[in-house]
């Protein structure tokens, strides 16, 4: 009887992934496939908060740059594009997590029904990631030239050059993501043979559709490709910021220098937070690649539950990073803080004037 069940499920999952969980206990299956209390708390509380703060904060920064002339600087042109990347990333990641939860799907599922859906999700995530890296590297270089080589900076810094570098950042982000997307671009069936228990009597053997690699080669290749620009950007940014800090300590303070110090501090904190939040993610991905290449002889081995918990954590850090930049700008730089206050006070005053005008018109 069991062999017949195996055959029927295996036939249903032709060219897919078949998991025989009939030998596991009910508790083991629930832990492996269904949301725990902690999972539900993270999804229903933590992610909506990050979504709200991230979208509101980044859109507020874009509004500040658009509406306040003094904020339309070359540095802010890079940061505005970084805010666009962060907004798209936060929406994509939280939509994926909340979408699966709202559908009440078990774990290890995807909310896509076509290969195109898998490709689009992976493309959006990695285009925004690699574009963010390019933008951070560009804005760090711009600050390095401004503080350490001011003469050279005055000769090359202009709107046309900044626009070209921003466009180049997006183009490189799109092109480089093409090396990673194949890891998540094939939609496969995931079928499970459940334990013979009343708790799983109504569970369909055809569990879900999942985004998988088009070839096993990309399982190891993709994490290495992801980590390469991350490491390069980390090294170059560290070198440039160390020189920026050294140069700032050598100069006599003044109003202009104080303003430059604030901007430098802002960018340093932004970069530090970015790399701290993304390092665990790349560590996990590289560990998966090493385990795959060495047939699990090398690397840190983890159970499915441990890996799932770790992925929840590192993904949460990624989303949290995309929400923090506007907060960093406000905390580390009085000029940005004043600009935010100016924007909202102006909007508040405009709303009050419209309200008074409406009331006077109604009285007439």
N, C-alpha and C positions, 0 to 999 in steps of 0.2 A: 504493500500500500504506500509506504514511504517512498519507494523508488519510483512509483507512478507519479506521486506528487512532485518529486524532483524533476522528472522528465517533462511534466506539463509546464512547470515554472521555467525550466531551462529552455523549452521551446518558445515560451512567451518572451523570454529575454534573449532571443537570438541576436547576436552582435551587440549585446549589452553586458551588464554586470549582474551576476547571480550570486546572492548571499544566502547560504544555508544556515539559518539561526535556530533550527529546530532542536539542537542539542543544548542551547543555552537556557538558563533559568529565566523565569518571568522577570525577576528583578534585574538581571543582567541586560535583557532586551530593552526594558524600560529605560535603564540608565544610558544605554547606547543610542537609542533612537528618539527618545522623547524629552521634551524640555523639563529641566529640573526647576525647583523653586527659585534658585539663584539665576538660572537662565531667564526665567519669566520676569524677574525683577529687573535684570539688566536691560532686557528688551523693551519692557513697558514703561520704565522710568528713565534709565540712563540714556538710551538712544533718542527718545523724543526730546529730552533736555538738550542733548548735543545738537540735534537737528534744529531746534528753535534758536538756540544761541548762535550756532554756526551760520545759519542763513541770515538771521537778523543782523549779526555783527558784520559779516562781510558785505551785505548789501548797504548797511549804514556807511561803511568805509567808502564804497563806490560812490555813494551819494555825496559824501564829504568832498571827495576828489572832483566830482562833476560840478558841484554847486558853489564851492568856495575857491575863488581864483588863486589865492595864495598857496593852495594845496596842490596845484597842478605843476608839480616839479618832475624832473626826470626820474628821481628815485621813486616817487609815487606812481609813475607810469608802470614801472615794474611791479610794484606792490599791488596796484589795481588789478593787473592781470593775474597775480598770485591769488587775489581775493576771488576772482572768477573761477580759477582752478579749485580753490577750497570749497566754494559754494556748490559747484557741480559734483565734486567728490563726496561731500557730506550727503547731498540729496541721493546720489546713486547708492552709496553704501547703506544708508538707513532705509531707503526704499526696499532694498534687497532683503534686509533683515526683517523689517516690519511686515513686508509683503508675505514672506513665508510664515510668519507667526499668525497673521490675520487669517491666512488660509488654513491655519491649524495643522500645518504639515509637520510630519516628524522631521527629526534632524537628518542631515546629509541629503537634502533636497534642494532643487533649484526652481525659481519661479519663472522659468522660461519654457517655451514649447517648440522653439525652432533653433537651428544652428545660428541664425542671424541674431537672436536674442542673446545667446552666449557671447558671440563676437562683439556685439555692441556694449554689453556690460564690461567685459574685459578691456575693450578699447578705451572706453570712457575713463576707467580707473587708471590705466597705465599711461594714457596720454596726459592726464592731469598730473600724475606723479612725475613723469620725466620732464614735462614742461615746467613744473614747479622747481625741479632741480636746476634747470637751465636758467630760470628767472632769478633764483637765489644766487647762483654763480655770477650772473650778470650784474645784479645790484651790489654784490660784494665787491666785484671788480670796479664798479663805478665809484663806490665809497673809497676803495683803496687808492685809486687815481686821484680823487678829490683831496684826500688828506696827505698821502705820501708823495704824490707827484702832481701838485696843483697846476704847474705850468702846462704839462702834457694834457691834463684834464681839460683845461680851458681851451686848448686847441682842438680837441676831438669831441668834447661833449656838446651835443646839439640834438634837437628833436628828431631830425632825419635819421641820425645814427641810432638813437634810442628805439625808434619805430622799427628799423631794420633788425635790431637785435631781438626785439620782442617777437616779431614775425618769425625770425630764425628759431627762437625758442619753441614756438608752437610747431613749426615744421619738423624740428628734430624730435620733439615729443611724439608726434604722429608717426614718423618714420621708425623711431626706435621701438615704439610699442608693438610694431609689426613683428618684432623678433620674439615677443612674449605672448601675444594673443593666441598663437596656435596651441599653447598649453591648455587653453580653456575654450576652444572653439568647436568641439564636436559634441553634439547632444547624444547621450546614450541612455538606454533604459536601465533603471536600477530596480531589480526585483528581489524580494525577500521571501524565503520560506519560513513562516513564523512558527513558534512552538505550538504544540497541540494543546492549547489552553483556551478557556472561555474568554479570557481577556483579549485574545487576538482573533476571536471567531469572525468578527466583522471586518478584519483588516484585509485589504486587497493585496494579492501577491505582487501586483504591479505597483510598486511603491511610488516611484517618481521618475522624473527625467533629470539628468545631471550633466553639467558641462565638464567634459573631459578632454584630454590631449588628443590631437590627431595622430600622434606617433609617440611611443615610449621615450624616444630620444629627447623630446621637449620636457619631460618630467625632470631631468637633471639639467638640461641646457637652460631652461627658462629662469630658474633661481639665480644661476651664475650671471646671466645676462642682466637680470634686474639689479644685482648687487654692484656690477662694474661701474656704472655712472654714479651710483651712490657713494662708493669709495673714492672715486676721483674727485667728486664735488666736495666731499668731506676733507680730503687732503688739501685741496687748493683753498678752500674757505678758511681752514685752520691756519695755513701759512699767511694768507692775506690779513686775517683779523689779528694775528699776533703782531704783525708789522704795524697795523693801524693803531693798536693799543700802545705799542712802543713809541710811535710817532706822537700820539696825543700827550703822552707823559712828558715829552721833550719840549712841548710848546707852552708859551705863556698864555694863560687863560684870558678870554675876553668874551664879549657878547657873541661875536661870530663864531669863535672857537667853541663856546658853550653850546651853541646850536648844533655845530658839527658833532660834538661829543654826544649830544642827545640822540642824533640820528645814528651814529655809530653804535651806541649802546642798544638802541632799538633793533638794529640789524643783527648784532651779536646774539641777543636773546632770542630773536626769531629763528636764527640758524641753529642755535643750541637746542631749542625746543624741538625743531623739526628733526634733527638727527637723533635726538634721544628717543623720540616717539617712533621713528622708523627703524632704528637699529634692531629692536627685538623681532620685528617682522622679518627682516632680512636674515637674522640669525636662524629663525625657524625654517625659512625657505632653504637656506644653504644646508642646514642639518638634514632636511628631507632629501636634498640632492645627493649629499654624501652617503646617506643610508642607501639610496637607490643605486648609486654607482658601485658601492662596496658590498652590495647584497647584505646590508645590515651588519657587516663586520666592523665598520667604523662609524662613529657618530653617536649621538645621544639617543638611545632607544626610549620610546614612550608608548604607553598603551593608547588605545583609541580615545578613552576618556580623558587622559592627560593631554593629548594633543588637542582635543576639542576645547578643553578649558583654556589652554595656552592660546589657541587661535581666537577665542572670545576676547581674551585680554589684549592681544596685540592688535586686533582689528579695532577694538575700542580706543586704543592709543592713537591709531591712525585717524579715526574720526575726531577724537579730542584735539589732535594737532591742527586739524583744519578749522576748528572753532576758536583757537586761541589767539591767532594773529591780531585781530582788532583789539582784543583785551591787552595784548602786549604793547601795541602802539599807544594805547591810552595810559598805561601804567608807566612806561619808560620814557615817554616824551611829552612834556607839557604842551607843546605846539599842537600835537595831534589831539590831546585831551581837550584843549581849548576849541579846536575845530569841530569836534563832536558836539560839544556844548553849544557852539555857535549855530550849528546846523539845526539841532533840536529846539533851541530857544527861538530861532527864526521861524521854524515850522509852527511852534506853539503860538507865537505872536500872530502869524498869518492866520491861523485857525481862529484865534480870538477875534481878530478884526473882521473876518468873514461872518462869525457868529453875531457880532454886534451890528454889522451891516444888515444882516437878515432880520434881526429883531426890529431895527429901525424901520425897515421897509414894510414889515408886517403891521407895525403900529400906524403907518401912514395909510 
